[in-house]
């Protein structure tokens, strides 16, 4: 359970739009995206950043992206 | 990859207990040990240079200078690749802080790989960490 209260996925029109793709597919918004529900703008911007920089969006290829992601998260002691 | 993750996790924890230069030395030694392991395969020279580079940017960006990037270009990475390496590291550093800053934790479906990497005790500690503080 996150440490801040989060609004419902459809609490506002803007939030509804930001979470629409997940609700359409019948799956919950992943925790790391849901935590940004207080700011749908941030949620959209971070999603765009992630797609541009990672998840195959860079020139590195998935192998190197995963290598860097794993190393960074291990060093930062981030379980997620 | 499991050995690398475990080594970086241990070194990262030790890093926080030491003065900056000593902490970086611990991490450098841990990375070298893993990369020198003959059982570690699947990493080319560029990958190895990246693994050596990431700790400095992730933990001690104040120590960055142009010579650090030289190690990446010496390993054959061009400027676009170097840029993308930095971007990916920064992106995940951001996401790490977002998760840890607001209590986003792992969930039960991922228990198997998490305990394989870090053990049951760490998993249990993580579940406790996830819980919001009680009022009063």
Backbone of each chain as ProteinMPNN parsed JSONL, in Angstrom:
{"seq_chain_A": "XXXXXXXXXXXXXXXXXXXXXXXXXXXXXXXXXXXXXXXXXXXXXXXXXXXXXXXXXXXXXXXXXXXXXXXXXXXXXXXX", "coords_chain_A": {"N_chain_A": [[0.839, -1.185, 0.0], [0.683, 2.177, -0.944], [2.199, 5.153, 0.465], [0.768, 7.473, 0.348], [-2.535, 8.798, -0.102], [-4.413, 7.772, -2.872], [-6.214, 8.96, -5.725], [-9.247, 7.66, -7.259], [-9.162, 5.764, -10.323], [-10.753, 7.015, -12.187], [-11.319, 9.495, -11.196], [-11.218, 12.154, -12.012], [-11.835, 13.908, -15.125], [-9.382, 14.25, -16.477], [-7.735, 12.374, -15.242], [-9.111, 10.079, -15.86], [-8.668, 9.956, -18.613], [-5.911, 9.56, -18.586], [-5.673, 7.039, -17.478], [-7.081, 5.45, -19.121], [-6.265, 3.495, -21.051], [-5.412, 1.308, -19.538], [-7.746, 0.64, -18.118], [-9.386, -0.019, -20.212], [-8.236, -2.353, -21.096], [-8.774, -3.877, -19.009], [-7.011, -4.184, -16.892], [-5.155, -3.514, -13.86], [-3.789, -0.267, -13.076], [-0.328, -0.129, -13.165], [1.652, -0.16, -10.173], [3.816, 1.699, -10.069], [3.08, 3.588, -11.897], [0.551, 4.254, -11.043], [1.063, 5.593, -8.702], [1.438, 8.161, -9.451], [-1.009, 9.263, -9.829], [-2.018, 11.52, -8.435], [-1.061, 13.544, -10.063], [-1.97, 13.686, -13.121], [-0.755, 14.828, -15.349], [1.964, 14.482, -14.856], [2.039, 11.733, -14.858], [1.427, 11.118, -17.543], [3.582, 12.417, -18.811], [5.821, 11.104, -17.736], [5.357, 8.549, -18.623], [5.657, 8.967, -21.351], [8.315, 9.752, -21.37], [9.556, 7.396, -20.464], [8.941, 5.658, -22.587], [10.34, 6.894, -24.622], [12.977, 6.821, -23.82], [13.557, 4.362, -22.718], [12.519, 0.872, -22.569], [12.958, -0.216, -25.085], [13.037, 2.087, -26.559], [15.394, 3.477, -26.865], [18.658, 3.661, -28.502], [20.025, 1.54, -27.605], [19.112, -1.055, -27.424], [17.191, -3.789, -25.987], [18.628, -5.503, -24.298], [20.874, -4.038, -23.291], [19.52, -1.917, -22.153], [18.08, -3.218, -20.116], [20.214, -4.17, -18.65], [21.382, -1.798, -17.652], [19.19, -0.75, -16.261], [18.772, -2.734, -14.318], [21.23, -2.732, -12.946], [21.301, -0.08, -11.993], [19.037, 0.018, -10.33], [19.677, -1.948, -8.456], [21.909, -0.807, -7.229], [20.738, 1.447, -6.116], [19.261, 0.242, -4.25], [16.62, -0.39, -4.7], [13.753, -2.108, -4.506], [11.567, -2.303, -6.149]], "CA_chain_A": [[0.0, 0.0, 0.0], [1.537, 3.374, -0.975], [2.169, 5.985, 1.663], [-0.144, 8.6, 0.153], [-3.837, 8.388, -0.624], [-4.487, 7.975, -4.312], [-7.589, 9.071, -6.234], [-9.697, 6.575, -8.13], [-8.66, 5.88, -11.696], [-11.605, 7.893, -12.992], [-11.755, 10.558, -10.282], [-11.374, 13.391, -12.789], [-11.747, 13.628, -16.568], [-7.985, 14.131, -16.9], [-7.236, 11.093, -14.752], [-9.779, 9.05, -16.675], [-7.946, 9.842, -19.894], [-4.56, 9.025, -18.336], [-5.745, 5.62, -17.109], [-8.043, 4.801, -20.026], [-5.75, 2.304, -21.74], [-5.403, 0.198, -18.575], [-9.138, 0.25, -17.827], [-9.92, -0.636, -21.426], [-7.698, -3.704, -21.162], [-9.215, -4.601, -17.813], [-5.929, -4.468, -15.952], [-4.916, -2.383, -12.953], [-2.667, 0.611, -13.38], [0.83, -0.592, -12.389], [1.931, 0.656, -8.995], [4.748, 2.8, -10.3], [2.338, 4.616, -12.642], [-0.584, 4.662, -10.21], [1.526, 6.512, -7.649], [1.416, 9.508, -10.01], [-2.381, 9.697, -10.077], [-2.259, 12.906, -8.013], [-0.723, 14.442, -11.161], [-2.087, 12.998, -14.416], [0.235, 15.376, -16.285], [3.229, 13.807, -14.595], [1.876, 10.341, -15.292], [1.566, 11.071, -19.008], [4.935, 12.832, -19.196], [6.761, 10.048, -17.36], [5.102, 7.449, -19.557], [6.283, 9.341, -22.621], [9.765, 9.699, -21.182], [9.957, 5.996, -20.422], [8.859, 5.076, -23.93], [11.357, 7.51, -25.483], [14.331, 6.57, -23.327], [13.734, 2.95, -22.357], [11.549, -0.063, -23.137], [13.231, -0.348, -26.5], [12.989, 3.377, -27.236], [16.721, 4.034, -27.099], [19.444, 2.95, -29.528], [20.855, 0.551, -26.922], [18.571, -2.412, -27.45], [16.611, -4.181, -24.7], [19.644, -6.135, -23.449], [21.631, -3.023, -22.565], [18.591, -1.159, -21.305], [17.813, -4.032, -18.931], [21.465, -4.209, -17.884], [21.51, -0.524, -16.934], [18.071, -0.646, -15.326], [19.003, -3.65, -13.212], [22.375, -2.243, -12.167], [20.913, 1.161, -11.312], [18.089, -0.281, -9.255], [20.387, -2.685, -7.407], [22.745, 0.16, -6.503], [19.847, 2.324, -5.356], [18.554, -0.604, -3.28], [15.194, -0.229, -4.968], [13.16, -3.424, -4.721], [10.589, -2.291, -7.222]], "C_chain_A": [[0.887, 1.252, 0.0], [1.285, 4.251, 0.247], [1.327, 7.24, 1.518], [-1.461, 8.047, -0.379], [-3.871, 8.711, -2.112], [-5.941, 8.088, -4.758], [-7.964, 7.844, -7.046], [-9.24, 6.84, -9.557], [-9.476, 6.851, -12.545], [-12.12, 9.078, -12.173], [-11.981, 11.887, -10.992], [-11.33, 13.039, -14.264], [-10.294, 13.422, -17.024], [-7.4, 12.783, -16.471], [-7.87, 9.936, -15.519], [-9.036, 8.843, -17.984], [-6.585, 9.183, -19.671], [-4.58, 7.531, -18.039], [-6.599, 4.803, -18.068], [-7.519, 3.496, -20.615], [-5.744, 1.099, -20.803], [-6.824, -0.288, -18.313], [-9.755, -0.448, -19.02], [-9.466, -2.089, -21.524], [-8.055, -4.518, -19.928], [-8.091, -4.94, -16.858], [-5.663, -3.253, -15.071], [-3.753, -1.528, -13.442], [-1.48, 0.136, -12.541], [1.178, 0.385, -11.28], [2.788, 1.873, -9.272], [4.112, 3.906, -11.146], [1.196, 5.144, -11.773], [-0.165, 5.674, -9.156], [1.516, 7.955, -8.139], [-0.005, 10.0, -10.291], [-2.686, 11.086, -9.501], [-1.9, 13.924, -9.095], [-0.793, 13.681, -12.481], [-1.101, 13.532, -15.453], [1.564, 14.675, -16.104], [3.16, 12.371, -15.093], [2.071, 10.231, -16.808], [2.991, 11.39, -19.427], [5.949, 11.734, -18.877], [6.595, 8.848, -18.282], [5.778, 7.727, -20.895], [7.798, 9.281, -22.507], [10.249, 8.253, -21.21], [9.961, 5.375, -21.814], [9.937, 5.629, -24.853], [12.765, 7.037, -25.117], [14.59, 5.088, -23.087], [12.677, 2.096, -23.055], [11.708, -0.169, -24.652], [13.272, 0.968, -27.249], [14.343, 3.986, -27.53], [17.416, 3.263, -28.218], [20.184, 1.76, -28.922], [20.395, -0.888, -27.131], [18.129, -2.832, -26.063], [17.659, -4.77, -23.763], [20.388, -5.088, -22.632], [20.723, -2.186, -21.677], [18.317, -1.924, -20.01], [19.041, -4.095, -18.033], [21.596, -2.953, -17.041], [20.408, -0.389, -15.891], [18.309, -1.501, -14.095], [20.132, -3.159, -12.326], [21.987, -1.013, -11.357], [20.01, 0.854, -10.124], [18.75, -1.046, -8.117], [21.229, -1.722, -6.57], [21.896, 1.072, -5.631], [19.031, 1.56, -4.327], [17.039, -0.465, -3.446], [14.606, -1.586, -5.329], [12.229, -3.41, -5.916], [11.263, -2.446, -8.565]], "O_chain_A": [[1.759, 1.378, 0.86], [0.289, 4.098, 0.955], [1.187, 7.999, 2.476], [-1.509, 6.991, -1.01], [-3.422, 9.77, -2.55], [-6.807, 7.39, -4.231], [-7.097, 7.079, -7.469], [-8.969, 7.977, -9.945], [-8.964, 7.436, -13.499], [-13.208, 9.596, -12.422], [-12.855, 12.659, -10.598], [-10.833, 11.972, -14.624], [-10.006, 12.548, -17.842], [-6.671, 12.137, -17.225], [-7.215, 8.929, -15.787], [-8.802, 7.713, -18.413], [-6.157, 8.348, -20.467], [-3.606, 6.832, -18.32], [-6.816, 3.61, -17.856], [-8.244, 2.504, -20.672], [-6.041, -0.016, -21.232], [-7.076, -1.493, -18.288], [-10.558, -1.367, -18.86], [-10.217, -2.952, -21.978], [-7.691, -5.688, -19.81], [-8.205, -5.893, -16.087], [-5.908, -2.115, -15.47], [-2.853, -2.009, -14.131], [-1.607, 0.01, -11.323], [1.02, 1.597, -11.426], [2.514, 2.96, -8.763], [4.57, 5.048, -11.107], [0.913, 6.342, -11.772], [-0.963, 6.524, -8.761], [1.578, 8.88, -7.329], [-0.185, 11.041, -10.923], [-3.551, 11.777, -10.04], [-2.384, 15.056, -9.053], [0.2, 13.098, -12.917], [-0.659, 12.792, -16.331], [2.22, 14.312, -17.081], [4.114, 11.861, -15.68], [2.791, 9.356, -17.288], [3.552, 10.72, -20.293], [6.844, 11.469, -19.68], [7.573, 8.211, -18.673], [6.39, 6.842, -21.493], [8.484, 8.822, -23.421], [11.222, 7.924, -21.888], [10.887, 4.647, -22.172], [10.401, 4.934, -25.757], [13.627, 6.875, -25.981], [15.718, 4.618, -23.237], [12.028, 2.537, -24.004], [10.728, -0.207, -25.397], [13.517, 0.98, -28.455], [14.451, 4.902, -28.345], [16.848, 2.342, -28.804], [20.891, 1.045, -29.632], [21.188, -1.824, -27.028], [18.624, -2.305, -25.066], [17.587, -4.558, -22.552], [20.521, -5.229, -21.416], [21.111, -1.794, -20.576], [18.322, -1.336, -18.929], [18.926, -4.077, -16.807], [21.888, -3.031, -15.848], [20.664, 0.037, -14.765], [18.082, -1.061, -12.968], [20.015, -3.166, -11.1], [22.309, -0.916, -10.172], [20.213, 1.384, -9.032], [18.43, -0.827, -6.948], [21.253, -1.817, -5.343], [22.301, 1.429, -4.525], [18.211, 2.142, -3.617], [16.288, -0.426, -2.471], [14.944, -2.146, -6.372], [12.117, -4.41, -6.624], [10.59, -2.458, -9.596]]}, "seq_chain_B": "XXXXXXXXXXXXXXXXXXXXXXXXXXXXXXXXXXXXXXXXXXXXXXXXXXXXXXXXXXXXXXXXXXXXXXXXXXXXXXXXXXXXXXXXXXXXXXXXXXXXXXXXXXXXXXXXXXXXXXXXXXXXXXXXXXXXXXXX", "coords_chain_B": {"N_chain_B": [[23.746, -12.571, -14.446], [22.41, -12.457, -12.032], [24.444, -12.672, -10.09], [25.738, -10.25, -10.54], [23.751, -8.377, -9.87], [23.37, -8.993, -7.159], [25.937, -8.441, -6.178], [26.178, -5.685, -6.704], [24.089, -4.719, -5.169], [24.961, -5.35, -2.564], [27.327, -3.874, -2.497], [26.332, -1.319, -2.951], [24.908, -0.883, -0.594], [26.993, -0.917, 1.258], [28.366, 1.256, 0.341], [26.927, 3.456, 1.244], [27.764, 3.679, 3.802], [30.253, 4.663, 3.934], [32.968, 7.093, 3.475], [32.97, 9.14, 0.49], [35.006, 8.568, -1.563], [36.012, 6.136, -0.662], [33.719, 4.607, -0.713], [33.123, 4.519, -3.452], [35.314, 3.062, -4.27], [34.811, 0.588, -3.11], [32.591, -0.19, -4.587], [33.666, -0.228, -7.172], [35.525, -2.305, -6.879], [33.793, -4.434, -6.359], [32.366, -4.577, -8.745], [34.448, -5.121, -10.552], [35.183, -7.644, -9.63], [32.934, -9.195, -10.229], [32.83, -8.899, -13.018], [35.187, -10.116, -13.709], [34.658, -12.724, -13.294], [34.837, -15.925, -14.57], [32.591, -17.36, -15.199], [30.736, -15.579, -15.961], [28.967, -14.631, -18.663], [27.991, -13.343, -21.898], [28.338, -10.618, -21.93], [29.633, -7.94, -23.7], [32.549, -5.882, -24.585], [31.603, -3.255, -24.554], [29.283, -3.478, -22.957], [30.496, -4.157, -20.534], [31.953, -1.85, -19.981], [29.839, -0.118, -19.604], [28.634, -1.202, -17.3], [30.633, -0.64, -15.482], [30.492, 2.08, -15.488], [27.912, 2.922, -14.681], [27.52, 2.859, -11.754], [28.834, 5.194, -10.778], [27.39, 7.36, -11.9], [24.831, 6.8, -10.956], [25.06, 6.854, -8.163], [26.937, 8.784, -7.367], [26.875, 11.39, -8.785], [28.129, 13.839, -8.538], [30.77, 13.336, -8.87], [31.257, 13.061, -11.5], [32.992, 13.576, -14.608], [34.512, 14.638, -17.741], [36.415, 12.745, -18.396], [35.423, 10.361, -17.448], [33.475, 9.639, -19.263], [35.167, 9.069, -21.323], [36.056, 6.504, -20.866], [33.916, 5.022, -21.741], [33.796, 5.634, -24.486], [36.241, 4.652, -25.258], [35.709, 1.99, -25.141], [34.327, 1.617, -27.403], [31.853, 2.82, -27.713], [29.699, 5.097, -29.312], [28.853, 8.659, -29.491], [26.037, 8.932, -29.447], [25.22, 6.54, -28.31], [26.472, 6.751, -25.812], [25.079, 8.955, -24.804], [22.51, 7.776, -24.642], [22.951, 5.755, -22.771], [23.404, 7.278, -20.461], [20.911, 8.532, -20.28], [19.179, 6.323, -19.818], [20.122, 5.365, -17.378], [19.626, 7.619, -15.79], [16.847, 7.757, -16.039], [15.963, 5.415, -14.758], [17.026, 5.859, -12.242], [15.452, 7.998, -11.489], [12.931, 6.72, -11.463], [13.398, 4.833, -9.465], [13.643, 6.508, -7.222], [11.141, 7.655, -7.198], [9.543, 5.445, -6.634], [10.602, 4.602, -4.128], [10.307, 6.902, -2.694], [7.601, 7.214, -2.26], [6.618, 4.845, -1.407], [6.14, 2.628, -3.133], [5.993, -0.685, -3.65], [7.14, -4.084, -4.173], [5.064, -6.787, -5.366], [3.135, -9.728, -4.496], [3.097, -11.579, -6.74], [5.683, -11.316, -7.721], [7.303, -12.404, -5.862], [8.837, -14.736, -6.071], [11.112, -14.302, -7.825], [12.244, -12.186, -6.453], [12.931, -13.23, -3.945], [14.717, -15.115, -4.752], [16.812, -13.546, -5.633], [17.432, -11.93, -3.396], [16.76, -13.192, -1.032], [14.635, -14.586, 1.603], [14.437, -13.166, 4.023], [14.98, -10.527, 3.37], [12.861, -10.034, 1.679], [10.698, -10.206, 3.44], [11.35, -8.05, 5.071], [11.017, -6.035, 3.231], [8.256, -6.126, 2.778], [7.352, -5.2, 5.235], [8.441, -2.647, 5.183], [6.872, -1.496, 3.202], [4.47, -0.95, 4.409], [2.246, 1.622, 5.414], [2.985, 4.188, 7.856], [1.688, 3.904, 11.154], [-0.924, 5.873, 12.518], [-0.612, 8.138, 15.277]], "CA_chain_B": [[23.13, -11.301, -14.054], [22.055, -12.529, -10.608], [25.64, -12.346, -9.309], [25.977, -8.822, -10.695], [22.749, -7.664, -9.073], [23.669, -9.201, -5.732], [27.177, -7.729, -5.84], [25.895, -4.252, -6.702], [23.226, -4.459, -4.024], [25.803, -5.343, -1.352], [28.262, -2.75, -2.594], [25.548, -0.099, -2.791], [24.605, -0.721, 0.829], [28.259, -0.574, 1.912], [28.722, 2.601, -0.138], [26.27, 4.489, 2.051], [28.357, 3.729, 5.135], [31.649, 5.064, 3.8], [33.245, 8.349, 2.769], [32.698, 9.025, -0.941], [36.035, 7.871, -2.343], [36.075, 4.738, -0.202], [32.508, 3.943, -1.188], [33.283, 4.243, -4.881], [36.305, 1.999, -4.392], [34.111, -0.672, -2.788], [31.748, -0.545, -5.731], [34.559, -0.578, -8.277], [36.06, -3.644, -6.605], [32.71, -5.414, -6.517], [32.081, -4.697, -10.177], [35.578, -5.828, -11.168], [35.13, -9.057, -9.235], [31.882, -9.859, -10.998], [33.188, -8.908, -14.437], [36.311, -11.033, -13.884], [34.18, -14.092, -13.073], [34.827, -16.626, -15.852], [31.255, -17.904, -15.483], [29.881, -14.503, -16.449], [29.064, -14.488, -20.114], [26.933, -12.538, -22.514], [28.642, -9.182, -21.867], [30.756, -7.552, -24.542], [33.371, -4.812, -23.986], [30.74, -2.101, -24.322], [28.453, -3.791, -21.782], [31.346, -4.102, -19.336], [32.235, -0.434, -19.715], [28.598, 0.442, -19.085], [28.468, -1.673, -15.92], [31.599, 0.101, -14.664], [30.119, 3.493, -15.509], [26.612, 3.201, -14.044], [27.544, 3.206, -10.323], [29.243, 6.583, -10.516], [26.289, 8.264, -12.224], [23.654, 6.502, -10.122], [25.274, 7.134, -6.742], [27.83, 9.914, -7.077], [26.972, 12.233, -9.976], [29.035, 14.962, -8.303], [32.135, 12.961, -9.245], [31.341, 12.911, -12.962], [33.783, 14.512, -15.418], [34.578, 14.152, -19.122], [37.262, 11.557, -18.465], [34.616, 9.173, -17.173], [32.863, 9.255, -20.535], [36.233, 8.549, -22.171], [36.102, 5.041, -20.693], [32.869, 4.441, -22.584], [34.17, 5.751, -25.906], [37.355, 3.726, -25.465], [35.124, 0.656, -25.317], [33.688, 1.568, -28.708], [30.523, 3.436, -27.732], [29.695, 6.418, -29.926], [28.211, 9.684, -28.664], [24.608, 8.656, -29.283], [25.114, 5.448, -27.347], [26.815, 7.31, -24.494], [23.914, 9.744, -24.403], [21.41, 6.88, -24.281], [23.332, 5.102, -21.511], [23.143, 8.249, -19.379], [19.459, 8.723, -20.182], [18.538, 5.153, -19.207], [20.505, 5.366, -15.961], [18.882, 8.707, -15.137], [15.429, 7.405, -16.024], [15.703, 4.442, -13.709], [17.28, 6.513, -10.957], [14.222, 8.743, -11.209], [11.849, 5.793, -11.115], [13.743, 4.271, -8.154], [13.33, 7.497, -6.194], [9.69, 7.79, -7.171], [9.014, 4.273, -5.928], [11.019, 4.586, -2.72], [9.845, 8.115, -2.03], [6.168, 7.165, -1.983], [6.235, 3.536, -0.882], [5.696, 1.669, -4.139], [6.788, -1.877, -3.405], [6.873, -5.265, -4.977], [3.834, -7.49, -5.018], [3.273, -11.17, -4.311], [3.475, -12.338, -7.957], [7.113, -11.209, -7.97], [8.016, -12.901, -4.69], [9.779, -15.808, -6.421], [12.399, -13.788, -8.282], [12.817, -11.306, -5.436], [13.569, -14.041, -2.9], [15.873, -15.771, -5.382], [17.886, -12.558, -5.687], [17.788, -11.284, -2.132], [16.464, -14.021, 0.135], [13.332, -14.413, 2.256], [14.473, -12.137, 5.077], [14.896, -9.212, 2.719], [11.491, -9.915, 1.173], [9.837, -9.897, 4.587], [11.66, -6.67, 5.47], [10.422, -5.165, 2.218], [6.813, -6.068, 3.029], [7.157, -4.323, 6.403], [8.761, -1.292, 4.742], [5.784, -0.992, 2.379], [3.303, -0.583, 5.185], [2.246, 3.016, 5.859], [3.156, 4.365, 9.295], [0.43, 3.971, 11.88], [-1.168, 7.179, 13.139], [-0.546, 8.182, 16.752]], "C_chain_B": [[22.802, -11.306, -12.561], [23.253, -12.142, -9.754], [25.919, -10.856, -9.377], [25.016, -8.036, -9.828], [23.064, -7.795, -7.586], [24.92, -8.429, -5.311], [26.934, -6.22, -5.768], [25.02, -3.874, -5.512], [24.049, -4.371, -2.75], [26.724, -4.13, -1.349], [27.535, -1.425, -2.4], [25.222, 0.172, -1.33], [25.863, -0.291, 1.573], [28.671, 0.862, 1.575], [28.159, 3.674, 0.772], [26.911, 4.642, 3.423], [29.745, 4.362, 5.12], [31.789, 6.474, 3.242], [33.211, 8.102, 1.259], [33.74, 8.205, -1.694], [36.127, 6.403, -1.958], [34.868, 3.957, -0.718], [32.604, 3.596, -2.657], [34.286, 3.119, -5.1], [35.67, 0.641, -4.111], [33.284, -1.125, -3.99], [32.601, -0.964, -6.915], [35.107, -1.986, -8.095], [34.998, -4.715, -6.811], [32.4, -5.648, -7.987], [33.196, -5.467, -10.874], [35.518, -7.315, -10.862], [34.082, -9.805, -10.05], [32.285, -9.966, -12.472], [34.361, -9.843, -14.717], [35.896, -12.499, -13.699], [34.108, -14.816, -14.413], [33.468, -17.213, -16.211], [30.314, -16.831, -16.015], [30.042, -14.39, -17.955], [27.946, -13.595, -20.628], [27.177, -11.054, -22.459], [29.825, -8.871, -22.76], [31.516, -6.389, -23.889], [32.528, -3.571, -23.665], [29.863, -2.297, -23.094], [29.277, -3.641, -20.508], [31.675, -2.657, -18.969], [31.006, 0.246, -19.126], [28.4, 0.048, -17.622], [29.439, -0.95, -14.992], [31.185, 1.563, -14.508], [28.9, 3.798, -14.627], [26.716, 3.557, -12.564], [27.894, 4.66, -10.057], [28.083, 7.537, -10.784], [25.113, 8.051, -11.288], [23.847, 6.983, -8.684], [26.055, 8.413, -6.471], [27.974, 10.819, -8.287], [27.903, 13.426, -9.792], [30.465, 14.628, -8.718], [32.298, 12.788, -10.756], [32.253, 13.964, -13.577], [33.985, 13.867, -16.77], [35.431, 12.896, -19.251], [36.503, 10.267, -18.217], [33.946, 8.698, -18.459], [33.904, 8.655, -21.478], [36.314, 7.026, -22.074], [35.056, 4.366, -21.573], [33.262, 4.501, -24.056], [35.354, 4.837, -26.229], [36.859, 2.302, -25.708], [34.322, 0.558, -26.608], [32.308, 2.191, -28.786], [30.595, 4.824, -28.37], [28.885, 7.39, -29.065], [26.725, 9.423, -28.44], [24.401, 7.552, -28.246], [25.416, 5.935, -25.936], [25.641, 8.122, -23.951], [22.792, 8.825, -23.91], [21.706, 6.125, -22.991], [23.012, 6.026, -20.331], [21.639, 8.418, -19.19], [18.793, 7.55, -19.466], [18.861, 5.1, -17.714], [19.723, 6.43, -15.201], [17.409, 8.342, -14.998], [15.139, 6.429, -14.892], [16.048, 4.987, -12.334], [16.054, 7.312, -10.53], [13.12, 7.794, -10.735], [12.119, 5.134, -9.757], [13.308, 5.224, -7.046], [11.826, 7.73, -6.072], [9.08, 6.651, -6.362], [9.342, 4.342, -4.437], [10.538, 5.814, -1.97], [8.392, 8.045, -1.601], [5.679, 5.772, -1.593], [5.671, 2.564, -1.895], [6.577, 0.431, -4.017], [6.436, -3.004, -4.354], [5.615, -5.96, -4.48], [4.069, -8.992, -5.062], [3.657, -11.937, -5.578], [4.97, -12.309, -8.239], [7.949, -11.752, -6.822], [9.107, -13.885, -5.088], [11.129, -15.245, -6.867], [13.057, -12.91, -7.232], [13.537, -12.122, -4.36], [14.769, -14.794, -3.463], [17.074, -14.828, -5.379], [18.38, -12.186, -4.29], [17.477, -12.085, -0.882], [15.147, -13.664, 0.797], [13.335, -13.279, 3.269], [14.319, -10.739, 4.471], [13.488, -8.973, 2.176], [10.558, -9.526, 2.312], [10.074, -8.462, 5.056], [11.03, -5.678, 4.49], [8.915, -5.023, 2.437], [6.518, -5.143, 4.21], [7.397, -2.878, 5.992], [7.593, -0.675, 3.986], [4.625, -0.45, 3.194], [3.364, 0.891, 5.581], [2.425, 3.08, 7.379], [1.784, 4.44, 9.943], [0.288, 5.361, 12.478], [-1.021, 7.085, 14.643], [0.786, 7.725, 17.316]], "O_chain_B": [[22.906, -10.273, -11.899], [23.113, -11.375, -8.801], [26.299, -10.254, -8.372], [25.431, -7.119, -9.12], [23.026, -6.811, -6.848], [24.964, -7.838, -4.232], [27.436, -5.555, -4.862], [25.205, -2.811, -4.919], [23.876, -3.452, -1.95], [26.879, -3.451, -0.334], [28.059, -0.514, -1.759], [25.255, 1.318, -0.882], [25.81, 0.598, 2.423], [29.24, 1.577, 2.399], [28.816, 4.679, 1.044], [26.643, 5.612, 4.133], [30.345, 4.574, 6.175], [30.867, 6.999, 2.619], [33.403, 6.972, 0.809], [33.392, 7.25, -2.388], [36.298, 5.535, -2.814], [34.986, 2.795, -1.109], [32.212, 2.503, -3.069], [34.124, 2.311, -6.015], [35.96, -0.34, -4.796], [33.287, -2.301, -4.353], [32.293, -1.948, -7.588], [35.149, -2.769, -9.044], [35.274, -5.776, -7.372], [32.198, -6.783, -8.417], [32.933, -6.355, -11.684], [35.773, -8.147, -11.733], [34.325, -10.922, -10.506], [32.097, -11.011, -13.095], [34.517, -10.315, -15.843], [36.698, -13.406, -13.924], [33.39, -14.371, -15.309], [33.209, -17.529, -17.373], [29.214, -17.141, -16.472], [31.126, -14.09, -18.454], [27.076, -13.157, -19.875], [26.324, -10.279, -22.892], [30.896, -9.458, -22.607], [31.178, -5.96, -22.786], [32.722, -2.926, -22.635], [29.715, -1.384, -22.281], [28.811, -3.069, -19.522], [31.675, -2.289, -17.795], [31.128, 1.096, -18.243], [28.035, 0.887, -16.799], [29.105, -0.677, -13.84], [31.499, 2.199, -13.502], [28.87, 4.805, -13.919], [26.045, 4.497, -12.137], [27.294, 5.289, -9.184], [27.821, 8.431, -9.979], [24.468, 9.012, -10.872], [22.903, 7.465, -8.058], [25.847, 9.056, -5.442], [29.087, 11.005, -8.779], [28.414, 13.971, -10.771], [31.285, 15.529, -8.899], [33.371, 12.408, -11.226], [32.284, 15.108, -13.123], [33.674, 12.689, -16.95], [35.187, 12.07, -20.131], [36.886, 9.207, -18.711], [33.862, 7.496, -18.714], [33.572, 7.832, -22.331], [36.601, 6.343, -23.058], [35.282, 3.271, -22.088], [33.08, 3.53, -24.789], [35.457, 4.313, -27.338], [37.51, 1.513, -26.393], [33.705, -0.473, -26.878], [31.652, 2.101, -29.824], [31.452, 5.631, -28.011], [28.308, 7.005, -28.048], [26.213, 9.672, -27.349], [23.504, 7.637, -27.408], [24.719, 5.586, -24.983], [25.263, 7.99, -22.787], [22.195, 9.083, -22.865], [20.796, 5.883, -22.198], [22.425, 5.602, -19.336], [21.153, 8.444, -18.059], [17.938, 7.755, -18.604], [17.989, 4.826, -16.889], [19.219, 6.18, -14.106], [16.798, 8.59, -13.959], [14.171, 6.604, -14.151], [15.414, 4.608, -11.349], [15.668, 7.304, -9.362], [12.463, 8.046, -9.726], [11.189, 4.901, -8.985], [12.691, 4.815, -6.063], [11.308, 7.972, -4.982], [8.213, 6.868, -5.516], [8.466, 4.161, -3.592], [10.377, 5.777, -0.75], [7.988, 8.745, -0.672], [4.477, 5.542, -1.465], [4.808, 1.754, -1.557], [7.782, 0.501, -4.259], [5.559, -2.885, -5.209], [5.165, -5.757, -3.352], [5.073, -9.464, -5.597], [4.468, -12.861, -5.503], [5.479, -13.191, -8.931], [9.168, -11.581, -6.805], [10.191, -13.872, -4.505], [12.172, -15.653, -6.356], [14.283, -12.883, -7.123], [14.623, -11.749, -3.918], [15.725, -15.079, -2.741], [18.208, -15.251, -5.153], [19.583, -12.133, -4.034], [17.883, -11.703, 0.216], [14.607, -12.579, 0.585], [12.369, -12.523, 3.371], [13.61, -9.889, 5.009], [12.984, -7.85, 2.209], [9.73, -8.627, 2.168], [9.132, -7.746, 5.395], [10.566, -4.61, 4.888], [8.363, -3.932, 2.297], [5.544, -4.391, 4.185], [6.656, -1.982, 6.397], [7.339, 0.524, 4.104], [3.879, 0.41, 2.726], [4.405, 1.368, 6.032], [2.063, 2.147, 8.096], [0.837, 4.97, 9.362], [1.277, 5.961, 12.899], [-1.287, 6.031, 15.221], [0.969, 7.714, 18.533]]}, "name": "protein", "num_of_chains": 2, "seq": "XXXXXXXXXXXXXXXXXXXXXXXXXXXXXXXXXXXXXXXXXXXXXXXXXXXXXXXXXXXXXXXXXXXXXXXXXXXXXXXXXXXXXXXXXXXXXXXXXXXXXXXXXXXXXXXXXXXXXXXXXXXXXXXXXXXXXXXXXXXXXXXXXXXXXXXXXXXXXXXXXXXXXXXXXXXXXXXXXXXXXXXXXXXXXXXXXXXXXXXXXXXXXXXXXXXXXXXX"}
